[in-house]
Amino acid sequence: MGYRVKKIRLEKRMSQDELCKRAGVSRQTISDLESGREVNTTTATLGKIADALDCSIADIFTNKV
């Protein structure tokens, strides 16, 4: 999932800092997700990230966007 967050973020030419500000989550959360670290995150947090990336939560788990 984390590699998808990074891929979508980069496609949208967004920095991690910009994403964390738009999503209202910590930069550490974004960094941990993208690096593949095991992260316990809520559906609400994934929803915030998806909204900030202008995609759906499903898009984060699939190869379409």
mmCIF file as Biopython writes it, N, C-alpha, C and O atoms, coordinates in Angstrom:
data_model
#
loop_
_atom_site.group_PDB
_atom_site.id
_atom_site.type_symbol
_atom_site.label_atom_id
_atom_site.label_alt_id
_atom_site.label_comp_id
_atom_site.label_asym_id
_atom_site.label_entity_id
_atom_site.label_seq_id
_atom_site.pdbx_PDB_ins_code
_atom_site.Cartn_x
_atom_site.Cartn_y
_atom_site.Cartn_z
_atom_site.occupancy
_atom_site.B_iso_or_equiv
_atom_site.auth_seq_id
_atom_site.auth_asym_id
_atom_site.pdbx_PDB_model_num
ATOM 1   N N  . MET A ? 1  ? 0.821   -1.193 0.000   1.0 0.0 1  A 1 
ATOM 2   C CA . MET A ? 1  ? 0.000   0.000  0.000   1.0 0.0 1  A 1 
ATOM 3   C C  . MET A ? 1  ? 0.862   1.253  0.000   1.0 0.0 1  A 1 
ATOM 4   O O  . MET A ? 1  ? 0.547   2.218  -0.697  1.0 0.0 1  A 1 
ATOM 5   N N  . GLY A ? 2  ? 1.940   1.253  0.767   1.0 0.0 2  A 1 
ATOM 6   C CA . GLY A ? 2  ? 2.763   2.447  0.878   1.0 0.0 2  A 1 
ATOM 7   C C  . GLY A ? 2  ? 3.387   2.885  -0.430  1.0 0.0 2  A 1 
ATOM 8   O O  . GLY A ? 2  ? 3.499   4.078  -0.715  1.0 0.0 2  A 1 
ATOM 9   N N  . TYR A ? 3  ? 3.799   1.886  -1.238  1.0 0.0 3  A 1 
ATOM 10  C CA . TYR A ? 3  ? 4.394   2.258  -2.520  1.0 0.0 3  A 1 
ATOM 11  C C  . TYR A ? 3  ? 3.363   2.935  -3.410  1.0 0.0 3  A 1 
ATOM 12  O O  . TYR A ? 3  ? 3.721   3.774  -4.236  1.0 0.0 3  A 1 
ATOM 13  N N  . ARG A ? 4  ? 2.093   2.588  -3.256  1.0 0.0 4  A 1 
ATOM 14  C CA . ARG A ? 4  ? 1.030   3.229  -4.038  1.0 0.0 4  A 1 
ATOM 15  C C  . ARG A ? 4  ? 0.844   4.675  -3.582  1.0 0.0 4  A 1 
ATOM 16  O O  . ARG A ? 4  ? 0.664   5.566  -4.412  1.0 0.0 4  A 1 
ATOM 17  N N  . VAL A ? 5  ? 0.887   4.912  -2.274  1.0 0.0 5  A 1 
ATOM 18  C CA . VAL A ? 5  ? 0.777   6.285  -1.770  1.0 0.0 5  A 1 
ATOM 19  C C  . VAL A ? 5  ? 1.892   7.125  -2.379  1.0 0.0 5  A 1 
ATOM 20  O O  . VAL A ? 5  ? 1.647   8.230  -2.864  1.0 0.0 5  A 1 
ATOM 21  N N  . LYS A ? 6  ? 3.110   6.607  -2.354  1.0 0.0 6  A 1 
ATOM 22  C CA . LYS A ? 6  ? 4.242   7.351  -2.903  1.0 0.0 6  A 1 
ATOM 23  C C  . LYS A ? 6  ? 4.084   7.568  -4.405  1.0 0.0 6  A 1 
ATOM 24  O O  . LYS A ? 6  ? 4.339   8.664  -4.904  1.0 0.0 6  A 1 
ATOM 25  N N  . LYS A ? 7  ? 3.668   6.536  -5.121  1.0 0.0 7  A 1 
ATOM 26  C CA . LYS A ? 7  ? 3.510   6.641  -6.571  1.0 0.0 7  A 1 
ATOM 27  C C  . LYS A ? 7  ? 2.474   7.710  -6.934  1.0 0.0 7  A 1 
ATOM 28  O O  . LYS A ? 7  ? 2.713   8.550  -7.801  1.0 0.0 7  A 1 
ATOM 29  N N  . ILE A ? 8  ? 1.335   7.667  -6.265  1.0 0.0 8  A 1 
ATOM 30  C CA . ILE A ? 8  ? 0.278   8.640  -6.539  1.0 0.0 8  A 1 
ATOM 31  C C  . ILE A ? 8  ? 0.757   10.047 -6.166  1.0 0.0 8  A 1 
ATOM 32  O O  . ILE A ? 8  ? 0.535   11.005 -6.908  1.0 0.0 8  A 1 
ATOM 33  N N  . ARG A ? 9  ? 1.414   10.159 -5.013  1.0 0.0 9  A 1 
ATOM 34  C CA . ARG A ? 9  ? 1.922   11.462 -4.564  1.0 0.0 9  A 1 
ATOM 35  C C  . ARG A ? 9  ? 2.892   12.049 -5.585  1.0 0.0 9  A 1 
ATOM 36  O O  . ARG A ? 9  ? 2.806   13.228 -5.929  1.0 0.0 9  A 1 
ATOM 37  N N  . LEU A ? 10 ? 3.810   11.223 -6.065  1.0 0.0 10 A 1 
ATOM 38  C CA . LEU A ? 10 ? 4.793   11.710 -7.035  1.0 0.0 10 A 1 
ATOM 39  C C  . LEU A ? 10 ? 4.147   12.049 -8.370  1.0 0.0 10 A 1 
ATOM 40  O O  . LEU A ? 10 ? 4.547   13.010 -9.027  1.0 0.0 10 A 1 
ATOM 41  N N  . GLU A ? 11 ? 3.143   11.261 -8.779  1.0 0.0 11 A 1 
ATOM 42  C CA . GLU A ? 11 ? 2.428   11.569 -10.018 1.0 0.0 11 A 1 
ATOM 43  C C  . GLU A ? 11 ? 1.750   12.933 -9.929  1.0 0.0 11 A 1 
ATOM 44  O O  . GLU A ? 11 ? 1.603   13.631 -10.932 1.0 0.0 11 A 1 
ATOM 45  N N  . LYS A ? 12 ? 1.344   13.300 -8.734  1.0 0.0 12 A 1 
ATOM 46  C CA . LYS A ? 12 ? 0.674   14.586 -8.525  1.0 0.0 12 A 1 
ATOM 47  C C  . LYS A ? 12 ? 1.671   15.692 -8.173  1.0 0.0 12 A 1 
ATOM 48  O O  . LYS A ? 12 ? 1.281   16.813 -7.844  1.0 0.0 12 A 1 
ATOM 49  N N  . ARG A ? 13 ? 2.967   15.359 -8.248  1.0 0.0 13 A 1 
ATOM 50  C CA . ARG A ? 13 ? 4.048   16.314 -7.991  1.0 0.0 13 A 1 
ATOM 51  C C  . ARG A ? 13 ? 3.898   16.981 -6.628  1.0 0.0 13 A 1 
ATOM 52  O O  . ARG A ? 13 ? 3.973   18.202 -6.492  1.0 0.0 13 A 1 
ATOM 53  N N  . MET A ? 14 ? 3.683   16.134 -5.629  1.0 0.0 14 A 1 
ATOM 54  C CA . MET A ? 14 ? 3.451   16.612 -4.275  1.0 0.0 14 A 1 
ATOM 55  C C  . MET A ? 14 ? 4.572   16.094 -3.366  1.0 0.0 14 A 1 
ATOM 56  O O  . MET A ? 14 ? 4.973   14.935 -3.469  1.0 0.0 14 A 1 
ATOM 57  N N  . SER A ? 15 ? 5.063   16.939 -2.496  1.0 0.0 15 A 1 
ATOM 58  C CA . SER A ? 15 ? 6.069   16.507 -1.527  1.0 0.0 15 A 1 
ATOM 59  C C  . SER A ? 15 ? 5.386   15.811 -0.349  1.0 0.0 15 A 1 
ATOM 60  O O  . SER A ? 15 ? 4.173   15.914 -0.166  1.0 0.0 15 A 1 
ATOM 61  N N  . GLN A ? 16 ? 6.186   15.104 0.440   1.0 0.0 16 A 1 
ATOM 62  C CA . GLN A ? 16 ? 5.625   14.495 1.646   1.0 0.0 16 A 1 
ATOM 63  C C  . GLN A ? 16 ? 5.084   15.576 2.578   1.0 0.0 16 A 1 
ATOM 64  O O  . GLN A ? 16 ? 4.030   15.406 3.190   1.0 0.0 16 A 1 
ATOM 65  N N  . ASP A ? 17 ? 5.804   16.676 2.681   1.0 0.0 17 A 1 
ATOM 66  C CA . ASP A ? 17 ? 5.345   17.768 3.551   1.0 0.0 17 A 1 
ATOM 67  C C  . ASP A ? 17 ? 3.998   18.310 3.109   1.0 0.0 17 A 1 
ATOM 68  O O  . ASP A ? 17 ? 3.120   18.569 3.932   1.0 0.0 17 A 1 
ATOM 69  N N  . GLU A ? 18 ? 3.843   18.479 1.806   1.0 0.0 18 A 1 
ATOM 70  C CA . GLU A ? 18 ? 2.573   18.989 1.289   1.0 0.0 18 A 1 
ATOM 71  C C  . GLU A ? 18 ? 1.452   17.993 1.560   1.0 0.0 18 A 1 
ATOM 72  O O  . GLU A ? 18 ? 0.355   18.381 1.963   1.0 0.0 18 A 1 
ATOM 73  N N  . LEU A ? 19 ? 1.726   16.712 1.340   1.0 0.0 19 A 1 
ATOM 74  C CA . LEU A ? 19 ? 0.707   15.691 1.585   1.0 0.0 19 A 1 
ATOM 75  C C  . LEU A ? 19 ? 0.308   15.654 3.055   1.0 0.0 19 A 1 
ATOM 76  O O  . LEU A ? 19 ? -0.881  15.583 3.369   1.0 0.0 19 A 1 
ATOM 77  N N  . CYS A ? 20 ? 1.273   15.699 3.951   1.0 0.0 20 A 1 
ATOM 78  C CA . CYS A ? 20 ? 0.915   15.616 5.375   1.0 0.0 20 A 1 
ATOM 79  C C  . CYS A ? 20 ? 0.106   16.836 5.807   1.0 0.0 20 A 1 
ATOM 80  O O  . CYS A ? 20 ? -0.791  16.718 6.641   1.0 0.0 20 A 1 
ATOM 81  N N  . LYS A ? 21 ? 0.415   18.004 5.249   1.0 0.0 21 A 1 
ATOM 82  C CA . LYS A ? 21 ? -0.362  19.202 5.583   1.0 0.0 21 A 1 
ATOM 83  C C  . LYS A ? 21 ? -1.778  19.107 5.036   1.0 0.0 21 A 1 
ATOM 84  O O  . LYS A ? 21 ? -2.737  19.432 5.736   1.0 0.0 21 A 1 
ATOM 85  N N  . ARG A ? 22 ? -1.918  18.662 3.787   1.0 0.0 22 A 1 
ATOM 86  C CA . ARG A ? 22 ? -3.245  18.541 3.181   1.0 0.0 22 A 1 
ATOM 87  C C  . ARG A ? 22 ? -4.089  17.470 3.873   1.0 0.0 22 A 1 
ATOM 88  O O  . ARG A ? 22 ? -5.301  17.622 4.029   1.0 0.0 22 A 1 
ATOM 89  N N  . ALA A ? 23 ? -3.426  16.383 4.286   1.0 0.0 23 A 1 
ATOM 90  C CA . ALA A ? 23 ? -4.154  15.270 4.897   1.0 0.0 23 A 1 
ATOM 91  C C  . ALA A ? 23 ? -4.373  15.466 6.393   1.0 0.0 23 A 1 
ATOM 92  O O  . ALA A ? 23 ? -5.248  14.829 6.980   1.0 0.0 23 A 1 
ATOM 93  N N  . GLY A ? 24 ? -3.595  16.331 7.002   1.0 0.0 24 A 1 
ATOM 94  C CA . GLY A ? 24 ? -3.720  16.531 8.443   1.0 0.0 24 A 1 
ATOM 95  C C  . GLY A ? 24 ? -3.176  15.365 9.237   1.0 0.0 24 A 1 
ATOM 96  O O  . GLY A ? 24 ? -3.683  15.044 10.312  1.0 0.0 24 A 1 
ATOM 97  N N  . VAL A ? 25 ? -2.130  14.722 8.701   1.0 0.0 25 A 1 
ATOM 98  C CA . VAL A ? 25 ? -1.473  13.623 9.409   1.0 0.0 25 A 1 
ATOM 99  C C  . VAL A ? 25 ? 0.009   13.972 9.527   1.0 0.0 25 A 1 
ATOM 100 O O  . VAL A ? 25 ? 0.500   14.858 8.828   1.0 0.0 25 A 1 
ATOM 101 N N  . SER A ? 26 ? 0.708   13.284 10.399  1.0 0.0 26 A 1 
ATOM 102 C CA . SER A ? 26 ? 2.119   13.599 10.604  1.0 0.0 26 A 1 
ATOM 103 C C  . SER A ? 26 ? 2.969   13.164 9.407   1.0 0.0 26 A 1 
ATOM 104 O O  . SER A ? 26 ? 2.630   12.230 8.681   1.0 0.0 26 A 1 
ATOM 105 N N  . ARG A ? 27 ? 4.072   13.869 9.233   1.0 0.0 27 A 1 
ATOM 106 C CA . ARG A ? 27 ? 5.001   13.503 8.167   1.0 0.0 27 A 1 
ATOM 107 C C  . ARG A ? 27 ? 5.555   12.116 8.437   1.0 0.0 27 A 1 
ATOM 108 O O  . ARG A ? 27 ? 5.836   11.368 7.501   1.0 0.0 27 A 1 
ATOM 109 N N  . GLN A ? 28 ? 5.715   11.764 9.705   1.0 0.0 28 A 1 
ATOM 110 C CA . GLN A ? 28 ? 6.221   10.436 10.069  1.0 0.0 28 A 1 
ATOM 111 C C  . GLN A ? 28 ? 5.274   9.346  9.582   1.0 0.0 28 A 1 
ATOM 112 O O  . GLN A ? 28 ? 5.725   8.289  9.139   1.0 0.0 28 A 1 
ATOM 113 N N  . THR A ? 29 ? 3.973   9.588  9.660   1.0 0.0 29 A 1 
ATOM 114 C CA . THR A ? 29 ? 2.992   8.619  9.166   1.0 0.0 29 A 1 
ATOM 115 C C  . THR A ? 29 ? 3.174   8.402  7.673   1.0 0.0 29 A 1 
ATOM 116 O O  . THR A ? 29 ? 3.198   7.263  7.207   1.0 0.0 29 A 1 
ATOM 117 N N  . ILE A ? 30 ? 3.300   9.484  6.923   1.0 0.0 30 A 1 
ATOM 118 C CA . ILE A ? 30 ? 3.497   9.384  5.474   1.0 0.0 30 A 1 
ATOM 119 C C  . ILE A ? 30 ? 4.809   8.664  5.176   1.0 0.0 30 A 1 
ATOM 120 O O  . ILE A ? 30 ? 4.854   7.758  4.343   1.0 0.0 30 A 1 
ATOM 121 N N  . SER A ? 31 ? 5.865   9.070  5.856   1.0 0.0 31 A 1 
ATOM 122 C CA . SER A ? 31 ? 7.180   8.474  5.651   1.0 0.0 31 A 1 
ATOM 123 C C  . SER A ? 31 ? 7.159   6.975  5.961   1.0 0.0 31 A 1 
ATOM 124 O O  . SER A ? 31 ? 7.682   6.169  5.192   1.0 0.0 31 A 1 
ATOM 125 N N  . ASP A ? 32 ? 6.558   6.614  7.082   1.0 0.0 32 A 1 
ATOM 126 C CA . ASP A ? 32 ? 6.479   5.202  7.459   1.0 0.0 32 A 1 
ATOM 127 C C  . ASP A ? 32 ? 5.694   4.386  6.442   1.0 0.0 32 A 1 
ATOM 128 O O  . ASP A ? 32 ? 6.100   3.282  6.081   1.0 0.0 32 A 1 
ATOM 129 N N  . LEU A ? 33 ? 4.572   4.929  5.980   1.0 0.0 33 A 1 
ATOM 130 C CA . LEU A ? 33 ? 3.769   4.225  4.973   1.0 0.0 33 A 1 
ATOM 131 C C  . LEU A ? 33 ? 4.568   4.012  3.690   1.0 0.0 33 A 1 
ATOM 132 O O  . LEU A ? 33 ? 4.610   2.908  3.147   1.0 0.0 33 A 1 
ATOM 133 N N  . GLU A ? 34 ? 5.193   5.069  3.223   1.0 0.0 34 A 1 
ATOM 134 C CA . GLU A ? 34 ? 5.906   5.000  1.955   1.0 0.0 34 A 1 
ATOM 135 C C  . GLU A ? 34 ? 7.148   4.123  2.014   1.0 0.0 34 A 1 
ATOM 136 O O  . GLU A ? 34 ? 7.542   3.540  1.004   1.0 0.0 34 A 1 
ATOM 137 N N  . SER A ? 35 ? 7.760   4.027  3.170   1.0 0.0 35 A 1 
ATOM 138 C CA . SER A ? 35 ? 8.984   3.234  3.293   1.0 0.0 35 A 1 
ATOM 139 C C  . SER A ? 35 ? 8.691   1.755  3.529   1.0 0.0 35 A 1 
ATOM 140 O O  . SER A ? 35 ? 9.607   0.932  3.542   1.0 0.0 35 A 1 
ATOM 141 N N  . GLY A ? 36 ? 7.427   1.422  3.713   1.0 0.0 36 A 1 
ATOM 142 C CA . GLY A ? 36 ? 7.057   0.027  3.903   1.0 0.0 36 A 1 
ATOM 143 C C  . GLY A ? 36 ? 7.139   -0.455 5.339   1.0 0.0 36 A 1 
ATOM 144 O O  . GLY A ? 36 ? 6.981   -1.646 5.607   1.0 0.0 36 A 1 
ATOM 145 N N  . ARG A ? 37 ? 7.385   0.459  6.260   1.0 0.0 37 A 1 
ATOM 146 C CA . ARG A ? 37 ? 7.386   0.066  7.672   1.0 0.0 37 A 1 
ATOM 147 C C  . ARG A ? 37 ? 5.993   -0.403 8.061   1.0 0.0 37 A 1 
ATOM 148 O O  . ARG A ? 37 ? 4.990   0.036  7.499   1.0 0.0 37 A 1 
ATOM 149 N N  . GLU A ? 38 ? 5.955   -1.289 9.016   1.0 0.0 38 A 1 
ATOM 150 C CA . GLU A ? 38 ? 4.663   -1.760 9.509   1.0 0.0 38 A 1 
ATOM 151 C C  . GLU A ? 38 ? 4.028   -0.632 10.317  1.0 0.0 38 A 1 
ATOM 152 O O  . GLU A ? 38 ? 4.564   -0.189 11.332  1.0 0.0 38 A 1 
ATOM 153 N N  . VAL A ? 39 ? 2.873   -0.184 9.837   1.0 0.0 39 A 1 
ATOM 154 C CA . VAL A ? 39 ? 2.194   0.959  10.449  1.0 0.0 39 A 1 
ATOM 155 C C  . VAL A ? 39 ? 0.752   0.555  10.741  1.0 0.0 39 A 1 
ATOM 156 O O  . VAL A ? 39 ? 0.052   0.041  9.868   1.0 0.0 39 A 1 
ATOM 157 N N  . ASN A ? 40 ? 0.325   0.789  11.953  1.0 0.0 40 A 1 
ATOM 158 C CA . ASN A ? 40 ? -1.085  0.613  12.287  1.0 0.0 40 A 1 
ATOM 159 C C  . ASN A ? 40 ? -1.767  1.944  12.037  1.0 0.0 40 A 1 
ATOM 160 O O  . ASN A ? 40 ? -1.545  2.919  12.756  1.0 0.0 40 A 1 
ATOM 161 N N  . THR A ? 41 ? -2.588  1.971  11.022  1.0 0.0 41 A 1 
ATOM 162 C CA . THR A ? 41 ? -3.288  3.217  10.694  1.0 0.0 41 A 1 
ATOM 163 C C  . THR A ? 41 ? -4.777  2.929  10.570  1.0 0.0 41 A 1 
ATOM 164 O O  . THR A ? 41 ? -5.184  1.809  10.260  1.0 0.0 41 A 1 
ATOM 165 N N  . THR A ? 42 ? -5.560  3.933  10.812  1.0 0.0 42 A 1 
ATOM 166 C CA . THR A ? 42 ? -7.009  3.765  10.778  1.0 0.0 42 A 1 
ATOM 167 C C  . THR A ? 42 ? -7.562  4.032  9.382   1.0 0.0 42 A 1 
ATOM 168 O O  . THR A ? 42 ? -6.899  4.626  8.531   1.0 0.0 42 A 1 
ATOM 169 N N  . THR A ? 43 ? -8.766  3.587  9.179   1.0 0.0 43 A 1 
ATOM 170 C CA . THR A ? 43 ? -9.463  3.879  7.926   1.0 0.0 43 A 1 
ATOM 171 C C  . THR A ? 43 ? -9.637  5.380  7.773   1.0 0.0 43 A 1 
ATOM 172 O O  . THR A ? 43 ? -9.570  5.906  6.662   1.0 0.0 43 A 1 
ATOM 173 N N  . ALA A ? 44 ? -9.860  6.067  8.880   1.0 0.0 44 A 1 
ATOM 174 C CA . ALA A ? 44 ? -10.023 7.524  8.833   1.0 0.0 44 A 1 
ATOM 175 C C  . ALA A ? 44 ? -8.746  8.193  8.328   1.0 0.0 44 A 1 
ATOM 176 O O  . ALA A ? 44 ? -8.814  9.121  7.522   1.0 0.0 44 A 1 
ATOM 177 N N  . THR A ? 45 ? -7.591  7.735  8.790   1.0 0.0 45 A 1 
ATOM 178 C CA . THR A ? 45 ? -6.315  8.295  8.330   1.0 0.0 45 A 1 
ATOM 179 C C  . THR A ? 45 ? -6.110  8.002  6.853   1.0 0.0 45 A 1 
ATOM 180 O O  . THR A ? 45 ? -5.693  8.883  6.100   1.0 0.0 45 A 1 
ATOM 181 N N  . LEU A ? 46 ? -6.397  6.775  6.429   1.0 0.0 46 A 1 
ATOM 182 C CA . LEU A ? 46 ? -6.284  6.437  5.008   1.0 0.0 46 A 1 
ATOM 183 C C  . LEU A ? 46 ? -7.231  7.294  4.176   1.0 0.0 46 A 1 
ATOM 184 O O  . LEU A ? 46 ? -6.895  7.703  3.064   1.0 0.0 46 A 1 
ATOM 185 N N  . GLY A ? 47 ? -8.415  7.564  4.719   1.0 0.0 47 A 1 
ATOM 186 C CA . GLY A ? 47 ? -9.376  8.422  4.027   1.0 0.0 47 A 1 
ATOM 187 C C  . GLY A ? 47 ? -8.847  9.835  3.855   1.0 0.0 47 A 1 
ATOM 188 O O  . GLY A ? 47 ? -9.028  10.443 2.799   1.0 0.0 47 A 1 
ATOM 189 N N  . LYS A ? 48 ? -8.191  10.366 4.889   1.0 0.0 48 A 1 
ATOM 190 C CA . LYS A ? 48 ? -7.609  11.708 4.806   1.0 0.0 48 A 1 
ATOM 191 C C  . LYS A ? 48 ? -6.507  11.756 3.748   1.0 0.0 48 A 1 
ATOM 192 O O  . LYS A ? 48 ? -6.413  12.710 2.975   1.0 0.0 48 A 1 
ATOM 193 N N  . ILE A ? 49 ? -5.679  10.718 3.726   1.0 0.0 49 A 1 
ATOM 194 C CA . ILE A ? 49 ? -4.592  10.658 2.742   1.0 0.0 49 A 1 
ATOM 195 C C  . ILE A ? 49 ? -5.169  10.554 1.334   1.0 0.0 49 A 1 
ATOM 196 O O  . ILE A ? 49 ? -4.725  11.248 0.420   1.0 0.0 49 A 1 
ATOM 197 N N  . ALA A ? 50 ? -6.152  9.691  1.170   1.0 0.0 50 A 1 
ATOM 198 C CA . ALA A ? 50 ? -6.791  9.537  -0.145  1.0 0.0 50 A 1 
ATOM 199 C C  . ALA A ? 50 ? -7.421  10.856 -0.597  1.0 0.0 50 A 1 
ATOM 200 O O  . ALA A ? 50 ? -7.267  11.256 -1.751  1.0 0.0 50 A 1 
ATOM 201 N N  . ASP A ? 51 ? -8.125  11.525 0.303   1.0 0.0 51 A 1 
ATOM 202 C CA . ASP A ? 51 ? -8.728  12.818 -0.047  1.0 0.0 51 A 1 
ATOM 203 C C  . ASP A ? 51 ? -7.662  13.821 -0.472  1.0 0.0 51 A 1 
ATOM 204 O O  . ASP A ? 51 ? -7.835  14.542 -1.455  1.0 0.0 51 A 1 
ATOM 205 N N  . ALA A ? 52 ? -6.564  13.865 0.269   1.0 0.0 52 A 1 
ATOM 206 C CA . ALA A ? 52 ? -5.492  14.798 -0.050  1.0 0.0 52 A 1 
ATOM 207 C C  . ALA A ? 52 ? -4.851  14.478 -1.398  1.0 0.0 52 A 1 
ATOM 208 O O  . ALA A ? 52 ? -4.354  15.372 -2.084  1.0 0.0 52 A 1 
ATOM 209 N N  . LEU A ? 53 ? -4.864  13.198 -1.772  1.0 0.0 53 A 1 
ATOM 210 C CA . LEU A ? 53 ? -4.314  12.775 -3.061  1.0 0.0 53 A 1 
ATOM 211 C C  . LEU A ? 53 ? -5.365  12.799 -4.166  1.0 0.0 53 A 1 
ATOM 212 O O  . LEU A ? 53 ? -5.069  12.488 -5.319  1.0 0.0 53 A 1 
ATOM 213 N N  . ASP A ? 54 ? -6.591  13.170 -3.809  1.0 0.0 54 A 1 
ATOM 214 C CA . ASP A ? 54 ? -7.704  13.207 -4.759  1.0 0.0 54 A 1 
ATOM 215 C C  . ASP A ? 54 ? -7.913  11.843 -5.415  1.0 0.0 54 A 1 
ATOM 216 O O  . ASP A ? 54 ? -8.029  11.727 -6.635  1.0 0.0 54 A 1 
ATOM 217 N N  . CYS A ? 55 ? -7.957  10.816 -4.563  1.0 0.0 55 A 1 
ATOM 218 C CA . CYS A ? 55 ? -8.225  9.459  -5.035  1.0 0.0 55 A 1 
ATOM 219 C C  . CYS A ? 55 ? -9.053  8.753  -3.972  1.0 0.0 55 A 1 
ATOM 220 O O  . CYS A ? 55 ? -9.372  9.333  -2.935  1.0 0.0 55 A 1 
ATOM 221 N N  . SER A ? 56 ? -9.395  7.511  -4.232  1.0 0.0 56 A 1 
ATOM 222 C CA . SER A ? 56 ? -10.161 6.743  -3.247  1.0 0.0 56 A 1 
ATOM 223 C C  . SER A ? 56 ? -9.210  5.856  -2.445  1.0 0.0 56 A 1 
ATOM 224 O O  . SER A ? 56 ? -8.067  5.630  -2.843  1.0 0.0 56 A 1 
ATOM 225 N N  . ILE A ? 57 ? -9.695  5.363  -1.321  1.0 0.0 57 A 1 
ATOM 226 C CA . ILE A ? 57 ? -8.902  4.423  -0.533  1.0 0.0 57 A 1 
ATOM 227 C C  . ILE A ? 57 ? -8.603  3.190  -1.383  1.0 0.0 57 A 1 
ATOM 228 O O  . ILE A ? 57 ? -7.504  2.640  -1.307  1.0 0.0 57 A 1 
ATOM 229 N N  . ALA A ? 58 ? -9.554  2.761  -2.177  1.0 0.0 58 A 1 
ATOM 230 C CA . ALA A ? 58 ? -9.352  1.598  -3.047  1.0 0.0 58 A 1 
ATOM 231 C C  . ALA A ? 58 ? -8.195  1.831  -4.005  1.0 0.0 58 A 1 
ATOM 232 O O  . ALA A ? 58 ? -7.443  0.902  -4.303  1.0 0.0 58 A 1 
ATOM 233 N N  . ASP A ? 59 ? -8.042  3.058  -4.493  1.0 0.0 59 A 1 
ATOM 234 C CA . ASP A ? 59 ? -6.937  3.372  -5.400  1.0 0.0 59 A 1 
ATOM 235 C C  . ASP A ? 59 ? -5.578  3.155  -4.743  1.0 0.0 59 A 1 
ATOM 236 O O  . ASP A ? 59 ? -4.605  2.814  -5.415  1.0 0.0 59 A 1 
ATOM 237 N N  . ILE A ? 60 ? -5.516  3.352  -3.439  1.0 0.0 60 A 1 
ATOM 238 C CA . ILE A ? 60 ? -4.266  3.168  -2.711  1.0 0.0 60 A 1 
ATOM 239 C C  . ILE A ? 60 ? -3.885  1.688  -2.660  1.0 0.0 60 A 1 
ATOM 240 O O  . ILE A ? 60 ? -2.709  1.347  -2.528  1.0 0.0 60 A 1 
ATOM 241 N N  . PHE A ? 61 ? -4.886  0.815  -2.764  1.0 0.0 61 A 1 
ATOM 242 C CA . PHE A ? 61 ? -4.630  -0.623 -2.682  1.0 0.0 61 A 1 
ATOM 243 C C  . PHE A ? 61 ? -4.602  -1.320 -4.039  1.0 0.0 61 A 1 
ATOM 244 O O  . PHE A ? 61 ? -4.311  -2.514 -4.113  1.0 0.0 61 A 1 
ATOM 245 N N  . THR A ? 62 ? -4.899  -0.592 -5.109  1.0 0.0 62 A 1 
ATOM 246 C CA . THR A ? 62 ? -4.921  -1.199 -6.440  1.0 0.0 62 A 1 
ATOM 247 C C  . THR A ? 62 ? -3.962  -0.458 -7.365  1.0 0.0 62 A 1 
ATOM 248 O O  . THR A ? 62 ? -3.365  0.547  -6.978  1.0 0.0 62 A 1 
ATOM 249 N N  . ASN A ? 63 ? -3.823  -0.951 -8.561  1.0 0.0 63 A 1 
ATOM 250 C CA . ASN A ? 63 ? -2.908  -0.337 -9.522  1.0 0.0 63 A 1 
ATOM 251 C C  . ASN A ? 63 ? -3.588  0.628  -10.467 1.0 0.0 63 A 1 
ATOM 252 O O  . ASN A ? 63 ? -2.996  0.999  -11.481 1.0 0.0 63 A 1 
ATOM 253 N N  . LYS A ? 64 ? -4.790  1.044  -10.182 1.0 0.0 64 A 1 
ATOM 254 C CA . LYS A ? 64 ? -5.445  2.024  -11.057 1.0 0.0 64 A 1 
ATOM 255 C C  . LYS A ? 64 ? -5.449  3.394  -10.413 1.0 0.0 64 A 1 
ATOM 256 O O  . LYS A ? 64 ? -5.597  3.507  -9.196  1.0 0.0 64 A 1 
ATOM 257 N N  . VAL A ? 65 ? -5.297  4.378  -11.168 1.0 0.0 65 A 1 
ATOM 258 C CA . VAL A ? 65 ? -5.405  5.808  -10.825 1.0 0.0 65 A 1 
ATOM 259 C C  . VAL A ? 65 ? -4.979  6.552  -12.043 1.0 0.0 65 A 1 
ATOM 260 O O  . VAL A ? 65 ? -4.970  7.783  -12.043 1.0 0.0 65 A 1 
#
